[in-house]
Each structure stands twice: as C-alpha cells, then as structure tokens.
Amino acid sequence: MTHGPTHIPSRGICIYCKRSEVRLADEHILPYFIGGAHILKDASCGDCAKITSNFEREVSRDLWGDARVAFDAPSRRKKKRPKVILMPDQYNPGQYLRIPAEDYPAAMVFYRMHKAGILQGLPEQVDLSPKWELTSITDTAKNERFTLKYGQPPIVRFRHVPDSFARLLAKIAYGQVLCSLDPDDFRPVCLPYILGQKKNLSYIVGGRWSYPEMQPGIGYEMRTNCIRFPGRLLIIVEIQIYPNNGTPAYHVLVGDVEGHAESDRVFAKVEATYSVDVTDIGLYKPVADDAFHWMPSSWPLPAWAD
C-alpha cells in the first residue's frame, strides 16, 4: 500500500463510468468490512456503487459472514450483528446449537490461485477458476476449546463465491493504482471485469500458489508493480489480505499504457514498489521464484479487447 494520505483527493469523475455531473460517494480501496482505511474521495456514482456493493456483499456476508461475526470485524451495523451463531447439532438431526459468537471458531475462507491467464499467454476464453482451491484461516486452539466444551467439532458454513471474490480483488487493485494515477493515464483492462461486462476473472486475476511468510502486525498489503517492455507498460498490483495470518497472495493486471513517450510519462508518475525492464522479449525468461508470481511466463501477451 502506498504510504500517502489516508484520503486520496477526488478526480471529479466516477472512477468506473467516468461520469461527472452526478453525485459521487467515497470509495474504500480495501473494503471497510475488513478494515480498509484508505479512501478515494468522491469516487463512485450511485449506479456503479450498486454494482460493486453487490459483489462486496457476497464476500462479506456469504463467504466471510460467520467469521466476521466471530472475530467482531468492522461493520456499519454492529448493533444488528447476531450474538449467537446457529450450528447444526451433529448428534441430533434437525436440531441446532446456539453458539455465542465469541466461542465459534469460524474459518476465514480464501482461494488459492495460479498465475492469471493473461500472464501465461492464454486466450481470454480459457477459464482457470475451476482450478482454484479453497483454503482457510483457522484458530487451532479455539477449535480444540470448542470441541471440548460442546462435545463435537465445529461446522464451518460459507457460500462458494469465486467470481465475487475475484471481482473484489480487481476493485482493490484498481483503487490502489488510482492512489497515484488518474483514470485516463492508462487503459483499465480490469474495469469491464469489475463492472460485470466480462466474466472470466481468471484471465486478469491470479495468485501465488505457495504461501508467503507471515508478517506479524500487518492487516493488509498492496503493491503496485510495473513491467516495461518495448512500446508498452503493464501495471500489476499484488494484494495480500491479513498477511499476519499467512494468507494467499494475489495479483491483478490492472491496465497498460501504449507508446514509448506515454509509457515513460506514466511510469514516472506511478508509485511503483517494483519495476522490471524487459528490453528484448525474445530473450526473456520467466523468473522461477514464486515470490515474483506476477511476472509473465509467456511473451508476447495476447491482445485484449478495448
């Protein structure tokens, strides 16, 4: 994450549809429901906010709902948050145990992903999401206490929402780039996927298959990375939510810039954590280290629709 001000000034337009003569609302780069503190001021019109709110809600309530209750995660409606969680009684079919929220060892579910299709040189039609694997953060000690107290192991409940989760990652990545760039500085390859106009999220969203080392005390981390090669600049964002718990790391191809002069201008403006220059694509060899999971493994990249 950039270390600039918590509030990033408005660009005067909706960052999604670029309308200006409408009322604009603030946009959390990382959602408030998982502790996001960086805000793009006056950034989203009402129509676009409805679109992004829908997939954010699916992640917050369906994928992470019980976990957010159990861990008392941020919420604008804490007074309406349930005090107990109903869990099926494994020894009495049709019956439920009323578990105080603080006792329930809910799991925070994530997806493990391979490299985004576009960075593998795959056609946009190839959907890699069936290969994504579910993984979770669990509190082993809390699980043991629960089993001892209630006489049965906990049952984890969630709804599988891979597309909404990937759209959330794309939205986070797009907001991260807009901390230093204007919407017109680059071609936002990720935008049609955020707005639901394109469906194969695995084309632009991927991840590191191995787990990064835990980073105690860090709640979330985003990095803007740039790859420069002849006549084009690629802008890729790395995302890790709750790195203090050893969660997966992800990457999103946010956009690109064409032309030597324009690429140089935008590169000088973007606040990049890492940058790589590829002067001769023919001699390029992908980096084997999984830490650089966001580096392309095949060149040239396929063309994408405008």
C-alpha positions as CSV (number, residue, x, y, z in Angstrom):
1,M,0.0,0.0,0.0
2,T,1.2,3.5,-0.7
3,H,2.2,5.4,2.4
4,G,0.4,8.6,1.3
5,P,-2.6,10.3,3.0
6,T,-5.5,8.1,4.1
7,H,-7.8,10.2,2.0
8,I,-6.9,10.4,-1.7
9,P,-8.4,13.5,-3.4
10,S,-11.3,13.1,-5.8
11,R,-10.7,13.2,-9.6
12,G,-14.1,14.8,-10.1
13,I,-15.5,11.9,-12.0
14,C,-16.8,8.4,-11.3
15,I,-13.7,6.2,-11.5
16,Y,-15.8,3.4,-13.1
17,C,-18.0,5.1,-15.7
18,K,-16.3,8.5,-15.8
19,R,-19.5,10.5,-15.4
20,S,-19.0,13.8,-13.8
21,E,-22.4,15.5,-13.5
22,V,-23.6,13.1,-10.8
23,R,-23.4,12.8,-7.1
24,L,-20.2,10.9,-6.1
25,A,-19.6,8.9,-2.9
26,D,-16.3,7.9,-1.2
27,E,-14.8,4.6,-2.1
28,H,-12.8,2.4,0.3
29,I,-9.9,0.8,-1.6
30,L,-9.9,-2.2,0.7
31,P,-13.5,-2.6,1.9
32,Y,-14.4,-1.2,5.3
33,F,-15.7,-4.6,6.4
34,I,-12.2,-6.0,6.5
35,G,-10.6,-2.9,8.0
36,G,-9.7,-0.8,4.9
37,A,-8.6,2.7,5.9
38,H,-7.5,4.2,2.6
39,I,-10.3,6.1,0.9
40,L,-10.7,7.6,-2.6
41,K,-12.8,10.7,-2.0
42,D,-16.0,11.3,-4.2
43,A,-15.1,8.4,-6.5
44,S,-18.2,6.4,-7.3
45,C,-21.6,7.3,-8.7
46,G,-24.7,5.6,-7.4
47,D,-25.1,3.2,-10.3
48,C,-21.6,1.9,-10.1
49,A,-21.7,1.8,-6.3
50,K,-24.6,-0.6,-6.6
51,I,-22.6,-2.9,-8.8
52,T,-19.6,-3.0,-6.6
53,S,-21.7,-3.2,-3.4
54,N,-23.4,-6.4,-4.7
55,F,-20.2,-8.4,-5.1
56,E,-18.7,-7.0,-1.9
57,R,-21.8,-8.0,0.0
58,E,-21.5,-11.6,-1.3
59,V,-17.9,-11.8,0.0
60,S,-18.7,-10.1,3.3
61,R,-21.9,-12.0,4.1
62,D,-21.8,-15.3,2.2
63,L,-18.0,-16.1,2.2
64,W,-16.9,-14.5,5.4
65,G,-20.2,-13.8,7.3
66,D,-19.8,-16.1,10.3
67,A,-16.1,-15.3,10.5
68,R,-16.7,-11.6,10.6
69,V,-19.2,-12.1,13.4
70,A,-16.9,-14.4,15.4
71,F,-13.9,-12.0,15.1
72,D,-16.0,-8.9,15.6
73,A,-14.8,-7.4,12.3
74,P,-15.7,-3.8,11.4
75,S,-19.4,-3.2,10.5
76,R,-21.6,-0.2,10.0
77,R,-24.5,-2.2,11.6
78,K,-22.8,-3.7,14.7
79,K,-26.0,-3.3,16.7
80,K,-27.8,-5.7,14.4
81,R,-25.0,-8.2,14.4
82,P,-26.1,-11.6,15.8
83,K,-24.9,-12.5,19.3
84,V,-25.2,-16.2,18.6
85,I,-24.4,-18.5,15.6
86,L,-26.7,-21.4,14.9
87,M,-24.7,-24.6,14.2
88,P,-26.3,-28.0,13.2
89,D,-26.2,-30.5,16.0
90,Q,-24.3,-33.5,14.6
91,Y,-25.9,-35.8,17.1
92,N,-29.5,-34.6,16.8
93,P,-30.5,-34.2,13.1
94,G,-32.7,-31.2,12.5
95,Q,-31.6,-29.5,15.8
96,Y,-29.2,-26.6,16.1
97,L,-26.8,-25.5,18.8
98,R,-26.8,-21.8,19.8
99,I,-23.2,-20.9,19.9
100,P,-22.1,-17.5,21.4
101,A,-20.3,-15.6,18.7
102,E,-17.1,-15.3,20.7
103,D,-17.0,-19.1,21.1
104,Y,-17.5,-20.0,17.5
105,P,-14.2,-20.9,15.7
106,A,-15.2,-19.6,12.3
107,A,-12.8,-20.1,9.4
108,M,-11.9,-17.2,7.0
109,V,-12.1,-18.7,3.6
110,F,-9.8,-17.8,0.7
111,Y,-8.9,-19.1,-2.7
112,R,-5.5,-20.4,-3.9
113,M,-4.9,-19.4,-7.5
114,H,-2.3,-20.0,-10.2
115,K,-1.0,-17.2,-12.4
116,A,-3.6,-15.1,-14.3
117,G,-4.3,-16.4,-17.8
118,I,-3.1,-13.3,-19.5
119,L,0.3,-13.6,-17.8
120,Q,0.5,-17.2,-19.1
121,G,-0.2,-16.1,-22.7
122,L,-3.6,-17.9,-22.7
123,P,-6.6,-16.8,-24.7
124,E,-9.2,-14.8,-22.8
125,Q,-11.7,-17.7,-23.3
126,V,-9.7,-20.1,-21.1
127,D,-11.2,-20.2,-17.7
128,L,-8.8,-21.2,-14.9
129,S,-11.1,-20.7,-12.0
130,P,-12.2,-24.4,-11.8
131,K,-8.5,-25.0,-10.7
132,W,-8.7,-22.5,-7.8
133,E,-8.7,-24.3,-4.4
134,L,-10.4,-23.3,-1.2
135,T,-8.2,-22.6,1.8
136,S,-8.9,-21.1,5.2
137,I,-7.5,-19.5,8.3
138,T,-8.4,-21.4,11.4
139,D,-7.6,-21.0,15.1
140,T,-6.5,-24.4,16.2
141,A,-6.6,-23.7,19.9
142,K,-10.1,-22.2,19.6
143,N,-11.2,-25.3,17.7
144,E,-10.0,-27.5,20.5
145,R,-11.7,-25.5,23.2
146,F,-14.9,-25.6,21.2
147,T,-14.8,-29.3,20.7
148,L,-14.1,-29.9,24.4
149,K,-16.9,-27.5,25.5
150,Y,-19.6,-28.6,23.1
151,G,-18.7,-32.3,22.6
152,Q,-18.4,-32.0,18.8
153,P,-16.1,-30.3,16.3
154,P,-17.3,-27.1,14.7
155,I,-19.0,-27.0,11.3
156,V,-17.9,-24.2,9.0
157,R,-20.5,-22.6,6.9
158,F,-20.0,-20.4,3.8
159,R,-21.1,-20.0,0.3
160,H,-18.7,-20.5,-2.6
161,V,-18.4,-17.1,-4.5
162,P,-15.2,-17.2,-6.5
163,D,-16.3,-14.6,-9.1
164,S,-17.3,-12.1,-6.5
165,F,-14.1,-12.7,-4.6
166,A,-12.0,-12.1,-7.8
167,R,-14.0,-9.0,-8.7
168,L,-13.3,-7.7,-5.2
169,L,-9.6,-8.2,-5.8
170,A,-9.8,-6.4,-9.1
171,K,-11.6,-3.5,-7.5
172,I,-9.0,-3.3,-4.7
173,A,-6.2,-3.3,-7.3
174,Y,-7.8,-0.6,-9.4
175,G,-8.2,1.6,-6.4
176,Q,-4.6,1.0,-5.4
177,V,-3.4,2.3,-8.8
178,L,-5.6,5.4,-8.5
179,C,-3.7,6.4,-5.5
180,S,-1.0,7.8,-7.8
181,L,-2.5,7.8,-11.3
182,D,-5.6,9.3,-12.9
183,P,-8.2,7.1,-14.6
184,D,-7.2,8.5,-18.1
185,D,-3.4,7.7,-17.5
186,F,-3.8,4.1,-18.6
187,R,-6.1,1.6,-20.3
188,P,-8.0,0.0,-17.4
189,V,-8.0,-3.7,-18.5
190,C,-9.6,-4.7,-15.2
191,L,-12.6,-2.3,-15.4
192,P,-15.0,-4.5,-17.6
193,Y,-14.4,-7.4,-15.1
194,I,-15.2,-5.2,-12.1
195,L,-18.4,-3.9,-13.7
196,G,-19.5,-7.4,-14.8
197,Q,-19.2,-6.7,-18.5
198,K,-16.6,-9.5,-18.8
199,K,-16.9,-12.8,-16.9
200,N,-13.6,-14.7,-16.9
201,L,-11.9,-13.2,-13.9
202,S,-9.1,-15.8,-14.0
203,Y,-7.8,-14.0,-17.2
204,I,-6.6,-11.0,-15.2
205,V,-6.7,-12.2,-11.6
206,G,-4.3,-14.9,-10.2
207,G,-2.1,-15.6,-7.3
208,R,0.9,-17.2,-5.8
209,W,0.3,-20.9,-5.2
210,S,2.8,-21.2,-2.3
211,Y,2.1,-19.3,0.9
212,P,4.2,-16.2,1.7
213,E,5.7,-16.0,5.2
214,M,3.5,-14.4,7.8
215,Q,4.0,-10.7,8.6
216,P,3.0,-10.1,12.2
217,G,1.1,-6.9,12.8
218,I,0.2,-6.2,9.1
219,G,-3.5,-6.3,8.3
220,Y,-3.3,-5.8,4.5
221,E,-0.7,-5.0,1.9
222,M,-0.9,-3.8,-1.7
223,R,2.0,-3.2,-4.1
224,T,1.9,-1.6,-7.5
225,N,4.4,-3.3,-9.9
226,C,5.3,-2.2,-13.4
227,I,6.7,-4.2,-16.3
228,R,8.2,-2.1,-19.1
229,F,8.9,-3.6,-22.5
230,P,9.2,-2.0,-25.9
231,G,6.3,0.3,-26.5
232,R,4.2,-0.8,-23.6
233,L,3.9,-0.5,-19.8
234,L,2.0,-3.1,-17.8
235,I,0.6,-2.2,-14.4
236,I,0.0,-5.1,-12.0
237,V,-1.0,-5.0,-8.3
238,E,-0.1,-7.5,-5.7
239,I,-2.6,-7.9,-2.8
240,Q,-2.5,-9.8,0.4
241,I,-5.3,-9.6,3.0
242,Y,-4.3,-10.4,6.5
243,P,-0.7,-11.3,5.8
244,N,-0.3,-11.6,9.6
245,N,-2.1,-14.9,9.2
246,G,-0.2,-16.4,6.3
247,T,-3.0,-15.9,3.7
248,P,-2.6,-16.3,-0.1
249,A,-1.0,-13.5,-2.2
250,Y,-2.8,-12.4,-5.3
251,H,-2.1,-10.3,-8.4
252,V,-4.3,-8.4,-10.8
253,L,-3.4,-7.0,-14.2
254,V,-5.0,-3.5,-13.8
255,G,-4.1,-1.9,-17.1
256,D,-1.5,-1.0,-19.6
257,V,-0.1,2.0,-21.4
258,E,1.0,2.0,-25.1
259,G,3.7,4.1,-26.8
260,H,7.2,4.9,-25.6
261,A,6.6,8.5,-24.6
262,E,3.3,7.8,-22.8
263,S,4.7,4.8,-21.1
264,D,7.7,6.9,-19.8
265,R,5.3,9.6,-18.6
266,V,3.0,7.3,-16.7
267,F,5.9,5.3,-15.2
268,A,7.4,8.5,-13.8
269,K,4.1,9.2,-12.2
270,V,3.1,5.9,-10.8
271,E,4.2,5.0,-7.3
272,A,5.6,1.5,-8.1
273,T,7.0,-0.8,-5.5
274,Y,8.8,-3.0,-8.1
275,S,9.5,-2.4,-11.7
276,V,11.1,-4.7,-14.3
277,D,12.5,-3.6,-17.7
278,V,12.3,-6.2,-20.5
279,T,14.3,-4.8,-23.4
280,D,14.2,-7.9,-25.6
281,I,11.1,-10.1,-25.3
282,G,12.8,-12.8,-27.4
283,L,15.5,-13.3,-24.7
284,Y,13.1,-13.1,-21.8
285,K,13.0,-16.0,-19.4
286,P,10.4,-16.1,-16.6
287,V,11.6,-15.8,-13.0
288,A,11.4,-19.1,-11.2
289,D,11.0,-17.6,-7.8
290,D,7.3,-17.9,-6.8
291,A,7.7,-14.5,-5.0
292,F,7.5,-12.9,-8.4
293,H,4.2,-14.7,-9.3
294,W,3.1,-11.6,-11.1
295,M,5.8,-11.8,-13.8
296,P,4.6,-13.1,-17.2
297,S,5.6,-16.6,-18.1
298,S,4.9,-16.2,-21.8
299,W,5.5,-13.4,-24.4
300,P,4.1,-11.7,-26.2
301,L,0.9,-11.1,-24.3
302,P,-2.2,-11.8,-26.3
303,A,-4.1,-8.7,-27.4
304,W,-7.2,-7.9,-25.4
305,A,-10.3,-6.1,-26.5
306,D,-10.6,-2.4,-25.9
